[in-house]
Amino acid sequence: MQTAAIIEIDGKKFVEGNEIIAAWKSATGWAWLATEVSEIRRIEDETGGSIINGKPENDIIYYGLVLGSTEEWGYFSGRELGIDEGVEKIF
């Protein structure tokens, strides 16, 4: 696994010049570093939420750096990470 340089300035963490607003890690060594909120999906509004395990759920879609077998910038679901027992929210 590759590792991006994470730096801390005045109590804030940054990756490649972008502030990390939320972060998760898995027992398998993967990490998700959110640098922005891309979309908020709510069951009660026009987005209808995200479909997770076959049912609509409120969700936050983040954009950020995913560190796994490779490093890749992309979108990921905060709700899916939150319900995965193998994933822990760091902050």
Summary of the structure (lengths in Angstrom):
residues: 91
radius of gyration: 13.8
end to end distance: 21.5
largest distance: 42.1
contacts: 238
relative contact order: 0.25
helix: 7%
strand: 56%
